[in-house]
Amino acid sequence: MRPFQVKIFKIECFEKGDSKNIQNIVYFCQNVVIGAEVYAYKFKNSNSKIPRKMKSRIELCGFKGFQYQYKSFVIKYQTSDFMGEVSDKVVEIKDEIYHLTLNNIRKAYEHVPQCFPNTNTLELSFINYQNSLQERKYLKSQSNIFLKCKDKSPLTLFSILYKQFHVAKTEIWSLDEDGFCFLADGVLYGPFEGIVVTPFYKDKAKKGIKCMTFFPVV
């Protein structure tokens, strides 16, 4: 067993028509999820016929009634290297997003490169609508995919369909009228028009959680 410092991040949330005043602040140390996984979370909670073991968008993709398409976003992020050094460069992306994650600790079955939870950076990963059609076509053709694919190798074939970036400060703004919800460490929030994700500082010091673990967290 060894100690490990996992950094905490802050999400500033903005409601529609008010991009200057913060409406809510959320803290997380694992991940933020937007898009199909949020739809899957709501879909499962509103449908008692779904087997208890089926939880993720991957498992629910072929389930009758699961019809999520995409939401349109503008994403702005500061670039960073793998040592946590943040540059002044800001990149802007506009796309129709099917599924998006900001990861401090990698979530099982997500197409995410190595994470560095002891730094002030996150791994941004998303798949747009057009690319998701290929992934979903395969997933819908499978039955009990996690039972059949014990090594999960077929899922890794779709990594090339995902765009992945090592990022620092990240802004996500909805282009849709109804805004968007997100999951932060598994808890649902929203809807909001936009969110701004940054490392959490208190008294000018970066804050984190000391964890003891036998397992790798990257």
C-alpha positions, -999 to +999 in steps of 0.1 A: +000+000+000+013+035-009+000+071-004-010+091-034-021+127-037-051+131-060-058+167-069-093+183-065-109+203-093-136+230-093-165+234-117-181+269-120-216+265-135-234+292-155-271+293-164-285+303-197-283+340-205-259+347-176-224+338-185-209+362-160-225+352-127-216+318-112-248+299-103-232+269-087-198+255-078-191+217-079-159+199-068-146+166-081-115+144-080-123+116-105-141+127-137-168+148-154-190+132-180-213+149-206-235+135-233-245+099-239-234+087-204-256+113-188-285+102-210-278+066-200-279+076-163-313+092-167-326+065-190-318+037-165-333+056-135-365+061-154-369+026-168-375-002-143-372-029-170-335-023-174-314-051-157-296-037-126-262-047-140-266-026-171-254+009-162-231+025-189-239+039-223-220+010-238-243-016-222-275+004-229-267+014-265-287-014-280-315-013-254-349-004-269-357+032-264-321+044-260-321+071-287-295+097-277-280+116-306-257+145-297-254+180-283-236+209-298-207+225-278-180+250-280-150+237-260-121+260-250-090+246-232-055+255-222-029+231-234-005+213-210+023+189-212+025+156-194+045+171-165+016+195-157+033+226-172+005+248-186+010+270-216-008+302-225-022+287-257-060+283-258-076+260-283-112+263-293-133+234-308-169+235-320-185+202-326-216+179-323-205+158-293-220+124-286-199+116-254-173+136-235-152+131-204-127+151-184-107+126-164-084+130-134-087+093-127-095+070-156-129+054-156-133+017-166-139+012-204-133+048-213-111+056-243-087+077-222-049+079-223-028+077-191-040+102-164-019+121-139-041+128-109-012+143-089-009+172-114-033+201-121-042+187-155-070+166-169-075+142-199-101+155-223-117+128-244-147+130-267-163+113-297-184+134-321-217+123-336-204+111-370-177+090-354-201+076-328-222+061-355-195+036-363-190+027-326-227+023-320-232+002-350-208-024-336-222-021-300-257-027-312-246-059-330-233-074-298-252-092-270-239-089-235-207-073-248-189-073-215-195-110-210-184-119-245-153-097-246-135-106-215-103-089-226-122-058-238-100-057-268-128-051-294-136-019-275-101-006-278-104-007-316-126+024-314-100+046-296-090+061-329-125+076-332-120+096-301-102+130-299-080+132-268-061+162-253-040+169-222-056+200-208-056+225-179-084+252-176-114+240-197-146+257-207-176+239-222-205+260-235-237+246-250-250+258-283-284+242-277-314+260-262-319+235-234-283+235-222-268+203-207-264+183-176-232+166-164-221+139-140-193+148-116-179+118-097-212+101-105-235+129-092-259+146-116-260+184-120-277+208-143-289+219-167-265+247-173-254+267-203-217+265-196-191+252-171-155+263-164-132+236-149-100+246-130-078+232-103-091+239-068-070+264-047-074+274-011-051+300+005-031+300-028-023+263-023-034+235-046-057+211-028-059+174-030-069+142-013-044+118+002-053+082-009-039+049+002-041+023-025-027-010-038-040-003-072-027+021-100-049+052-103-035+063-136 
